[in-house]
């Protein structure tokens, strides 16, 4: 399902999933063209990165390796899922939080 819009925004969409710095770089790459595919994945990636920092602060309160590993696996799965959908040129939100990220970061175009 690679549409011309997805192909044009694929680079920014993929870069967005590599650290928070990658998301910022992807935002500026997409700033001129305002590609909807790239914007979708930038919002998804920003949400994953912010969830990592916010949930990480919460998880750090607990001194339990099971909670910590579960958190890392959760974030890793979300990131890989988002990256794969970006590579495949698809508009699939990440499970559980993806729809919320689209609403919360709707100002990112």
PAGUMI-230262 format. One record per residue (C-alpha): x, y, z; residue in one letter; residue number from 1. Coordinates in steps of 0.001 Angstrom, whole numbers, plus 500000, padded with zeros to 6 digits. Layout:
<sites>
{site {X,Y,Z},'A',NUM},
...
</sites>
This chain:
<sites>
{site {500000,500000,500000},'X',1},
{site {502754,502459,499130},'X',2},
{site {501031,505559,497851},'X',3},
{site {502995,508496,496418},'X',4},
{site {502243,510453,499619},'X',5},
{site {503678,507643,501751},'X',6},
{site {506769,507355,499553},'X',7},
{site {507427,511100,499774},'X',8},
{site {507206,511120,503571},'X',9},
{site {508793,507767,504292},'X',10},
{site {512257,509106,505169},'X',11},
{site {510939,511515,507784},'X',12},
{site {508574,508849,509133},'X',13},
{site {511389,506335,509622},'X',14},
{site {513820,508858,511120},'X',15},
{site {511186,509875,513690},'X',16},
{site {511382,506519,515467},'X',17},
{site {515116,506795,516203},'X',18},
{site {515374,508628,519533},'X',19},
{site {513715,511892,520472},'X',20},
{site {516376,513721,518457},'X',21},
{site {515277,511770,515384},'X',22},
{site {511707,512892,516003},'X',23},
{site {512820,516526,516153},'X',24},
{site {514873,516120,512968},'X',25},
{site {511914,514448,511225},'X',26},
{site {509672,517322,512316},'X',27},
{site {511981,519839,510640},'X',28},
{site {512382,517642,507548},'X',29},
{site {508599,517565,507242},'X',30},
{site {508136,521238,508132},'X',31},
{site {508257,522455,504522},'X',32},
{site {506295,519731,502731},'X',33},
{site {503748,518952,505485},'X',34},
{site {503410,515360,504274},'X',35},
{site {500425,513725,506068},'X',36},
{site {502125,510317,506188},'X',37},
{site {505235,511730,507842},'X',38},
{site {503136,513845,510214},'X',39},
{site {501192,510764,511302},'X',40},
{site {504371,508868,512167},'X',41},
{site {506031,511881,513784},'X',42},
{site {503038,512126,516151},'X',43},
{site {503257,508390,516863},'X',44},
{site {507013,508525,517521},'X',45},
{site {506739,511627,519701},'X',46},
{site {504101,509877,521773},'X',47},
{site {506278,506789,522197},'X',48},
{site {509276,508871,523260},'X',49},
{site {507263,510952,525723},'X',50},
{site {505632,507798,527122},'X',51},
{site {509129,506370,527567},'X',52},
{site {510233,509336,529683},'X',53},
{site {507004,509741,531650},'X',54},
{site {506414,506058,532322},'X',55},
{site {510134,505588,532941},'X',56},
{site {509967,508133,535758},'X',57},
{site {507029,506234,537232},'X',58},
{site {508693,502833,536838},'X',59},
{site {511886,504105,538478},'X',60},
{site {509973,504443,541740},'X',61},
{site {509693,500660,541907},'X',62},
{site {512857,498722,542570},'X',63},
{site {511658,495594,540816},'X',64},
{site {513345,494058,537790},'X',65},
{site {510082,492506,536530},'X',66},
{site {508394,495903,536319},'X',67},
{site {511454,497450,534701},'X',68},
{site {511836,494716,532079},'X',69},
{site {508112,494764,531321},'X',70},
{site {508336,498514,530750},'X',71},
{site {511329,498184,528421},'X',72},
{site {509664,495403,526428},'X',73},
{site {506448,497443,526142},'X',74},
{site {508272,500512,524801},'X',75},
{site {510460,498406,522496},'X',76},
{site {507443,496621,520987},'X',77},
{site {505633,499925,520399},'X',78},
{site {508706,501427,518735},'X',79},
{site {509326,498425,516502},'X',80},
{site {505656,498259,515533},'X',81},
{site {505664,501936,514577},'X',82},
{site {508912,501624,512657},'X',83},
{site {507678,498604,510705},'X',84},
{site {504447,500341,509741},'X',85},
{site {506452,503378,508596},'X',86},
{site {508743,501190,506483},'X',87},
{site {505719,499440,504957},'X',88},
{site {504059,502775,504172},'X',89},
{site {501003,502172,506330},'X',90},
{site {498897,504464,508534},'X',91},
{site {498353,502081,511453},'X',92},
{site {498361,503623,514933},'X',93},
{site {500340,501817,517596},'X',94},
{site {498277,499635,519943},'X',95},
{site {496708,501135,523062},'X',96},
{site {497996,504695,522731},'X',97},
{site {498236,505500,519022},'X',98},
{site {494790,507055,518629},'X',99},
{site {495423,509215,521691},'X',100},
{site {498755,510399,520305},'X',101},
{site {497021,511483,517088},'X',102},
{site {494538,513579,519093},'X',103},
{site {497002,514984,521623},'X',104},
{site {499579,516031,519026},'X',105},
{site {497110,517084,516332},'X',106},
{site {498876,520440,515960},'X',107},
{site {501873,518699,514398},'X',108},
{site {501372,518878,510628},'X',109},
</sites>
